[in-house]
Amino acid sequence: MTIATDSPGNQSFASPAMKPRLLTRRLVQVLLVSFGAMTSFYLLLSTVPLYADAIGAGATGAGLATGVLMLSTVGVELITPALVARLGKRRAVGAGLLLLGAPALALPGSTSLAAILVACLVRGAGLAIVVVVVGAWIAEIAPRDRRGEALGLAGVVATVPAVVMLPLGVWLAERVGYPPLFIGGALTALAGLLAMVGLADVPVESAQQHKQPFRMRDGLRSPALLRPAIVFSATAMAAGIVATFLPLALGEASGELAAIALLTQAATATASRWWAGRYGDRHGARKLLMPSVLVAAIGMSAVVVISSPVAVLAGMALFGAGFGMAQNSSLTVMFERVPSSGYGTVSAVWNLAYDAGLGIGATGFGMVVMGTGYSAAFALTAGFMLVVLFAALPRRASHDHSGTAWDVDRIGRRGSGLE
């Protein structure tokens, strides 16, 4: 038995025989674009900071490499919905793949932190365009009563590269050097262009049905979108810290442990993100948001015992599980609260929360750890996640069938541009 959604928030039961097809040709093409882009992203996410450290930039330079990448992504995500409205999804994604892949070809010859940061800046812009458009495309293509499952599948496709490329990049950097990794990161992004052959823009609900379109500023002013986005952003901050600093915290002597720990985190995040999508379609995604952050915070607190391989691996397993659930539940909840004309804005707001969290987490942690050490800084990260969770709880919870504190009102007409 599955849950079918007739309109945002209204659920009815449908038999398995009535389930619409999920894997259409268009969806597969979009998933392949996502796979190529995220393979490029994750292959270089940990190796570029290590390279910055290797050329003498230290922990601060390593943090800046990730920080500039993600802050550039955040800045471009703010304007991506307007860019897509002008260019269309297909051309916008093509430009994004070029911006993501081409600068990586310049990294092998970069011997200064400034050159590395410029490449990260351009790559961040490309990443922003791709992730925002892909997120909206998935929501538009997927059947409404299987949207959570589709987002879960898209999450698997996006995080399988994390499972493989995050640890593989660290492992290969010690064995083949950085230039082959950077060239590989460029080619995988550019290969995504091949998947776009024959892929047309997907028509969506016309914004002319409303007096005003659902713009980025409307999404950023809506508590119904901002609360889940902010809570998810706290887990993304921790993810940026893990990807950037866990290999450095464990030290060169524990390179294999770092690779295994990153693999563990990425694998559990992938599995839990897919599971959360299926669970959310049947029982409601909002029920998972608070538990997901709690599990992630517990996992991060275990990494405080940085000298214990068991604690590190267990912590990364728990953190990954919580992070994956938070990814799917927050995004699904946000899509439920807007009409289809607002999917691009929701994707931009969610990715803004994701990438701002990654960038701020890596940059801030790099400054804090210089004065506290890694164990104390990891403990502060876990505490911060809990503070954000409870600070973002709605002051007044609605009392509908699910009975959770996250059942706040959807986008209202007042001030939303939908009236």
C-alpha positions in Angstrom: 0.0 0.0 0.0 1.4 3.4 -0.9 0.3 7.0 -0.3 -0.8 9.1 -3.2 -0.8 12.9 -2.9 -3.7 14.6 -4.7 -2.5 18.1 -3.7 0.3 19.3 -1.4 -0.3 17.9 2.0 -3.5 15.9 1.1 -2.7 12.2 1.1 -4.8 9.3 0.0 -4.0 5.6 -0.3 -3.5 3.9 -3.6 -2.8 0.3 -4.4 0.6 -0.8 -5.7 -1.0 -1.5 -9.1 -1.8 2.2 -9.4 1.7 3.3 -8.8 2.9 5.3 -11.8 6.2 4.5 -13.5 9.2 6.2 -11.8 12.2 5.6 -14.1 11.3 7.4 -17.3 13.9 8.2 -20.0 13.8 11.9 -19.0 14.4 11.1 -15.3 17.3 8.8 -16.2 18.9 11.5 -18.3 18.7 14.0 -15.5 20.1 11.5 -13.0 23.1 10.9 -15.3 23.7 14.6 -15.4 23.7 14.7 -11.7 26.0 11.7 -11.4 28.6 13.3 -13.6 28.5 16.6 -11.8 28.6 15.1 -8.3 31.4 12.7 -9.2 33.5 15.7 -10.2 32.5 17.6 -7.0 33.2 14.8 -4.6 36.5 13.6 -6.2 38.0 17.0 -5.6 36.1 18.0 -2.4 38.7 16.5 0.0 41.7 16.4 -2.4 41.8 20.1 -3.2 42.1 21.1 0.5 44.8 18.4 0.9 46.6 19.9 -2.1 46.3 23.4 -0.6 47.8 22.1 2.6 50.6 20.3 0.7 51.7 23.5 -1.0 52.1 25.2 2.3 48.7 26.9 2.8 48.1 25.0 6.0 44.7 24.3 7.7 43.5 27.8 7.0 44.2 27.4 3.3 42.5 24.0 3.3 39.4 25.5 4.9 39.4 28.4 2.5 39.5 26.1 -0.5 36.2 24.4 0.6 34.8 27.7 1.9 35.3 29.6 -1.4 33.9 26.8 -3.4 30.8 26.6 -1.3 30.3 30.4 -0.8 30.6 30.9 -4.5 28.0 28.2 -5.0 25.7 30.0 -2.5 26.0 33.3 -4.3 25.1 31.9 -7.7 22.3 29.8 -6.2 20.5 33.1 -5.3 20.3 34.1 -8.9 19.9 30.7 -10.6 16.1 30.7 -10.7 16.3 34.0 -12.6 19.0 32.7 -14.8 16.9 29.6 -15.7 13.9 31.8 -16.5 16.1 33.5 -19.1 18.1 30.6 -20.5 15.9 27.6 -19.8 17.0 24.5 -17.9 18.9 22.8 -20.6 21.2 25.6 -21.6 21.7 26.6 -17.9 22.8 23.1 -17.0 25.2 23.0 -19.9 26.8 26.2 -18.8 27.0 24.9 -15.3 28.8 21.7 -16.3 31.4 23.7 -18.3 32.0 26.0 -15.3 32.3 23.0 -13.0 34.7 20.9 -15.1 36.9 23.3 -17.1 38.7 25.0 -14.1 39.8 21.7 -12.7 42.1 21.4 -15.7 44.0 24.4 -14.4 44.6 23.0 -11.0 47.6 20.7 -11.8 49.6 23.9 -12.7 48.4 25.9 -9.7 51.2 26.4 -7.2 49.7 29.3 -5.1 46.7 29.4 -2.9 45.3 32.3 -4.9 45.2 30.2 -8.1 43.4 27.4 -6.3 40.8 29.7 -4.8 40.1 31.2 -8.3 39.4 27.7 -9.7 37.2 26.9 -6.7 35.3 30.1 -7.2 34.4 29.3 -10.8 33.7 25.7 -10.0 31.3 26.8 -7.3 29.3 28.8 -9.8 28.9 25.8 -12.0 27.9 23.5 -9.1 25.2 26.0 -8.1 23.5 26.0 -11.5 23.6 22.2 -11.8 22.3 21.3 -8.4 19.5 23.8 -8.4 18.2 22.9 -11.8 18.5 19.1 -11.3 16.6 19.4 -8.0 13.7 21.2 -9.7 13.8 18.9 -12.7 13.4 15.8 -10.5 10.4 17.2 -8.7 8.8 18.2 -12.0 9.4 14.9 -13.7 8.5 12.5 -10.8 4.9 11.4 -10.2 3.6 13.3 -7.3 2.7 10.3 -5.1 6.3 9.0 -5.6 8.1 12.3 -5.3 9.8 11.3 -2.0 11.0 8.1 -3.6 12.3 9.9 -6.6 14.2 12.4 -4.5 15.6 9.5 -2.5 16.7 7.8 -5.7 18.2 11.1 -6.9 20.0 11.3 -3.5 21.4 7.9 -4.1 22.7 8.9 -7.5 24.2 12.1 -6.1 25.8 10.5 -3.1 27.1 7.3 -4.7 30.0 9.5 -5.9 30.5 10.5 -2.3 30.7 6.9 -1.3 33.4 6.2 -3.9 35.1 9.5 -4.7 35.6 11.0 -1.3 37.7 8.1 0.1 39.1 7.2 -3.3 40.4 10.8 -3.8 42.2 10.7 -0.5 43.6 7.2 -1.2 44.7 8.0 -4.8 46.3 11.4 -3.8 49.0 9.5 -1.9 49.6 7.0 -4.8 49.2 8.7 -8.1 49.5 12.3 -7.2 47.1 15.3 -7.6 47.3 16.0 -11.4 45.5 12.8 -12.5 42.8 13.4 -9.9 42.2 17.0 -11.1 42.0 15.9 -14.8 39.6 13.1 -13.8 37.4 15.6 -12.0 37.2 17.8 -15.1 36.3 15.0 -17.5 33.6 13.6 -15.3 31.8 16.9 -15.1 32.1 17.5 -18.9 30.8 14.0 -19.6 27.5 15.1 -18.2 27.0 17.1 -21.4 26.5 13.8 -23.3 23.6 12.8 -21.1 21.7 16.0 -22.1 21.4 15.0 -25.8 17.7 15.0 -26.6 16.7 16.3 -23.1 14.1 19.0 -23.3 12.9 21.4 -20.7 9.9 20.1 -18.7 6.8 22.3 -18.8 5.5 23.2 -15.4 2.5 24.9 -13.9 2.4 28.4 -15.2 3.2 31.2 -12.8 0.5 33.2 -14.6 -2.1 31.3 -12.6 -1.0 33.6 -9.7 -0.9 37.3 -9.6 2.8 37.1 -8.9 5.4 34.4 -9.6 6.9 32.5 -6.7 10.3 34.3 -6.5 13.5 33.6 -4.6 12.7 36.5 -2.2 9.4 34.8 -1.4 11.1 31.6 -0.5 13.7 33.4 1.7 10.9 35.2 3.6 8.8 32.1 4.2 9.1 30.4 7.7 7.5 27.3 6.3 10.6 26.9 4.0 13.2 28.5 6.1 12.7 26.4 9.3 13.5 23.0 7.6 16.2 24.6 5.5 18.0 26.1 8.5 17.9 22.9 10.5 19.2 21.0 7.5 21.9 23.6 7.1 23.3 22.7 10.5 23.9 19.1 9.4 25.4 20.4 6.2 27.9 22.5 8.2 29.0 19.3 10.0 29.3 17.5 6.6 31.6 20.2 5.3 33.7 19.9 8.4 34.0 16.1 8.1 34.9 16.2 4.4 37.5 18.9 4.8 39.1 18.2 8.2 38.7 14.5 9.2 41.7 13.5 7.0 43.7 16.3 8.6 42.5 15.5 12.1 43.5 11.8 11.8 46.9 12.7 10.4 49.0 11.2 7.6 49.7 8.1 9.6 46.0 7.3 9.6 45.3 7.9 5.9 43.5 4.5 5.5 41.3 5.2 8.5 40.3 8.5 7.1 39.4 6.9 3.8 37.3 4.2 5.6 35.6 6.7 7.8 34.6 8.9 4.8 33.4 5.8 3.0 31.3 4.8 6.1 29.8 8.2 6.3 28.9 8.4 2.7 27.5 4.9 2.5 25.2 5.4 5.5 24.1 8.7 4.1 23.2 7.2 0.8 21.2 4.3 2.2 19.3 6.5 4.8 18.5 9.1 2.1 16.8 6.5 -0.1 15.0 4.9 2.9 13.8 8.3 4.1 12.2 8.9 0.7 10.2 5.7 0.8 9.2 6.2 4.4 8.2 9.8 3.8 5.9 8.8 0.9 4.0 6.5 3.2 4.1 8.2 6.6 5.1 11.8 6.1 8.6 13.2 5.7 8.2 15.8 8.5 8.3 13.0 11.1 12.0 12.4 10.2 13.4 15.9 10.4 14.0 16.2 14.1 15.3 12.6 14.7 17.7 13.0 11.8 19.5 16.0 13.3 19.6 14.3 16.7 21.2 11.2 15.2 23.7 13.3 13.2 24.7 15.2 16.4 25.2 12.0 18.3 27.5 10.8 15.6 29.5 14.0 15.5 30.0 13.9 19.3 31.5 10.4 19.0 34.3 11.8 16.8 35.5 13.8 19.8 37.4 10.6 20.7 39.6 11.2 17.7 42.3 8.7 19.0 39.8 5.8 18.9 39.3 4.2 15.4 36.1 2.5 16.7 34.6 5.8 17.9 35.5 7.5 14.7 33.9 4.8 12.5 30.8 4.5 14.7 30.4 8.3 14.8 30.7 8.5 11.0 28.1 5.8 10.6 25.6 7.6 12.8 26.4 11.0 11.4 25.9 9.7 7.8 22.6 8.1 8.7 21.3 11.3 10.2 22.6 13.5 7.4 21.0 11.3 4.7 17.6 11.4 6.5 17.9 15.2 7.0 18.6 15.7 3.3 15.6 13.9 2.0 13.1 14.9 4.7 13.9 18.6 4.6 13.7 18.8 0.7 10.5 16.7 0.5 8.8 18.9 3.2 9.7 22.0 1.3 8.4 20.8 -2.0 5.1 19.8 -0.4 4.6 23.4 0.7 4.7 25.1 -2.7 2.9 24.8 -6.1 5.0 23.4 -9.0 5.8 26.9 -10.2 7.8 27.2 -7.0 9.9 24.1 -7.4 12.9 26.0 -8.8 12.8 28.4 -5.8 12.6 25.5 -3.3 15.5 23.8 -4.9 17.5 27.0 -4.8 16.7 27.7 -1.1 17.5 24.1 -0.1 20.8 24.0 -2.0 21.6 27.4 -0.6 21.1 25.9 2.9 23.2 22.9 1.9 26.1 24.8 0.3 26.2 27.7 2.8 26.4 25.1 5.5 29.3 23.3 3.8 31.2 26.5 3.2 30.6 28.2 6.6 31.3 24.9 8.4 34.6 24.4 6.7 35.8 28.0 7.0 34.6 28.5 10.6 36.0 25.2 11.8 39.4 26.0 10.3 39.6 29.2 12.4 38.2 27.6 15.6 40.4 24.5 15.5 43.6 26.6 15.6 42.7 27.6 19.1 40.8 24.5 20.5 42.2 21.4 18.8 40.2 18.9 16.8 38.4 17.1 19.7 37.0 20.3 21.3 36.0 21.7 17.9 34.1 18.5 17.0 32.3 18.7 20.3 31.3 22.3 19.6 30.0 21.3 16.2 27.7 18.7 17.8 26.4 21.2 20.3 25.8 23.8 17.7 23.7 21.4 15.7 21.4 20.8 18.7 21.2 24.6 19.4 20.1 25.3 15.8 17.5 22.4 15.9 15.7 23.7 19.0 16.1 27.4 18.0 14.3 26.7 14.7 11.4 24.8 16.2 8.1 26.7 15.4 6.7 28.6 18.3 3.3 27.2 17.7 2.9 23.7 16.2 -0.3 22.9 14.3 -2.3 19.9 15.5 -3.0 17.8 12.4 -3.0 14.1 12.0 0.8 13.7 12.3 1.1 15.6 15.5 4.7 16.6 15.2 6.3 20.0 15.9 7.2 20.4 12.3 3.7 20.5 11.0 3.8 24.2 10.4 1.5 25.9 7.9 2.4 25.8 4.3 3.2 28.8 2.2 0.4 31.2 2.9 -1.1 33.6 0.5 -0.1 36.6 2.5 3.4 37.8 1.6 4.1 34.7 -0.6 3.3 36.1 -4.0 0.6 33.4 -4.4 -2.5 35.4 -3.6 
